[in-house]
Amino acid sequence: MKPRMALEASDVKAALAAAEAEAIANGWPNVSIAVVDDGAHLLGFIRLGDSTPLNARICLEKARTAARSRRESGYFEEMVKGGRHAYLSVPDLTVLEGAVPVIVNGTCIGAIGVSGVKSDQDAQIARAGVQAILGGASNASK
């Protein structure tokens, strides 16, 4: 049987704290942040400031896209911008930049999605959360 890496509660807390800190440090206080596992199930969520209910939904769907595809959600946005409009018909796919998968030793163990500012800024916040997991003490256990 193959051992499986998984995010722990401490990883989720660290990711949310780091992503929140990145948002605040850059003057983006109105974002929503979601952390999901490798199966795209919600593990943690925070809605900052006056982030809209729609942003709360979008960040979760971005994260789910990154977890399911094992790619940054911006990949699909670029594909659509490049003329691959067929991606718009893929079920359960959010084609907006702003989510980053958490990859450990080549395996996706989850993803972080952000919504509330420009898409590249959302992705910057998500990357800060991912870095907190990859550089963190618990570092995703087996």
N, C-alpha and C positions, 0 to 999 in steps of 0.2 A: 504494500500500500504506500502511496506517495504522501509525504507530509505536506501540509498546506499552510502557507503564510496567511496571516490575517491581521487586520488592524485591531488594536486594543483600544479600550476606552481612553487610556492616556494618550494614544496617538491622535485620536479624534479631538480631544481637548487641546492638545498642543497645536494641531492644525488650525482649529477655529481661532485660538488665541493669536497665532502668528498672522493669519489672514486678516483678522480684525485689526491688529496692530499696523499691518501694511496699509490697510484702507485709511485708518485714522492718520497715520504719518503723512499720507499723500493728500489729505483733505477730502477724502471720499467717504463721508460718514453715513451714507444712505444706501448701503448695499445689503444684500442677503447672501449667505454663504451656506452651502450644503456639503456634507461629507457622506459618501456612500461606500459600500463594500464592493467586492469584485462582481457581485450579482446585481448591483445597482440598487441595493436596499439602503434606505436612509439610516445613518448611524448618528449623525449630529447636524444641527442646524442653528443658525443665529440670524436674526433680522435686526439690523442696526438702524438707528435714527428713524427717519421717515421713509424707509424702504417700502415700496408699494407691495400689496399682496401679489400683484403680477410678477414682480421681481422675485418674490419668494418661490413662486412656482417655476419660473424660468431657471433659477440657479439649480434647482433640483433636477430638472430635465436636462440641463447642460451636463451636470455631474453624471447622470445616468447614461447619457450618450458616450461620455469619455470612458466610463467603466465598461460598458458593453462592447465598445469598439476597440478599446485599448489604445485610443488615439486622443489627442487634444481635439476638442469640439471645433476649434478653428480650422482644422483640416477640412471639414465638411463645408464650412462657410466658404473657404477658398475654392473648393471644387464647384460650388454653385456659382460663385462670382466668375469662375472661369468657363462657365457655360454648361456644366454638368447638372442641368436642372432636374434630371431624373432623381437625384438625391432627395429632392423635396417630397418624393412619394414613398421614401423608405419609412416603414412603421417605426415609431418610437425613436426617431432621430431628430435632434434639435441642431439645426445648422447655424449656430451662433457661437462665435469665439467666446471663451470665458471659463472653460473647464479643462482640467489637466488630470490625466491618470497618474496613480501612484504605482510606479514600476520598481520592483525589488528583484534583483537577479533575473531580469528578463520576464518576470511574471507580474501581471497587474493584480494588485491587492485592493484597489479601490480608486476613488477619484474625488476631486474637489471641484465644485462649480460655484461661480459667483455671478451675480447680476445686480446692476444698479448704476454703473457708470459706463464709459465707452468700452467696447468689447476687449480691446487690447489692455485696458486698465483692469477689467474683470480678470483676465488671464494673468496679469501681474500679481494680483491679490491671491489667486488660486495657487500660483507657483510658490508664493511665500508659505502657504499652508503645506504644500507638498514638501518643501525643503525642511520644514519643522519636523515632519515625519521621518524623512530620510536621514536627517542629521540628529534626530532625537535619541534620547536614552533608551527608550523601550524598543525602538526601531522595528516595529511589527514582528510579533512573535509567531512561532509555529504553533 
